[in-house]
Amino acid sequence: MANRKPIKQAHEHFHVENFLNWLNHAYRTDFKVIAEPDPPEAIIKSSRRTSWVEISTAFLNSAYAQDVLSYATPGETHKSIAGGLTISPDEQFAHSLVGVIKKKLEKKSYFPFYEKYGPGYLVIPIHNPFLDEESMKRAKAVWSRTIINDFGYFRSIRVAYKSLGDWKLKLWKR
C-alpha cells in the first residue's frame, strides 16, 4: 500500500492554518503553530495563552473516503465509486460525522494536552458531495440520540465545509 502519511499531514496542516486564520480574524488573536506532535495536530500559542488543535475528517461514507484518499495518494491505485448508486446519503453522512465526533470526545489520550494547556479545539473537515442543510439537520438528529462520554477536552467543535471555493467553519453545538 502507498504511504498516505504525507497526504494526511498536508490535509491536517491546511485545516489547522484555515482554522487559525479564522480564529485570529474572528477573535482578534495572534495564534501561531509552535509544535506539531500528531496527535494533536498542532500546539498553538498567542500572546496570551497556549492551546491545541485536533483535526479529524468526516466523509460521506467509507467508500467515498476510499475514493478520495486513493485518488490523492501518489502510487496508490484509485478506487473510484463513480457510477455507483448512493442510497440515503444524508443518513450515511449523519452517522459518519457523529461517529467521528463521538470518537474524538471519548478519546482519553488527549488528557496530557488538556492538563497542560486546557481545552483544545476540534475541527472536522467534511468531504461530502451531497452536503446541504438537510445533511446537517439529519446529523443533528442522530447526534441527539447518541450517548457520548465527553471528557470535556475540547473548548469547541467546528465543522469545516467548502462553500463557493473556500473552506468555511461553523460551530457544532453539543
Salt bridges, closest charged atoms under 4 A:
GLU12 OE2 - LYS8 NZ 2.86
GLU36 OE2 - HIS13 ND1 3.42
ASP38 OD1 - LYS8 NZ 3.63
GLU54 OE2 - LYS104 NZ 2.76
ASP67 OD1 - HIS78 NE2 2.73
GLU76 OE2 - ARG4 NH2 2.50
GLU91 OE2 - HIS95 NE2 2.81
GLU91 OE1 - ARG138 NE 2.42
GLU106 OE2 - LYS102 NZ 2.71
ASP150 OD2 - ARG174 NH1 2.78
ASP166 OD2 - LYS168 NZ 3.76
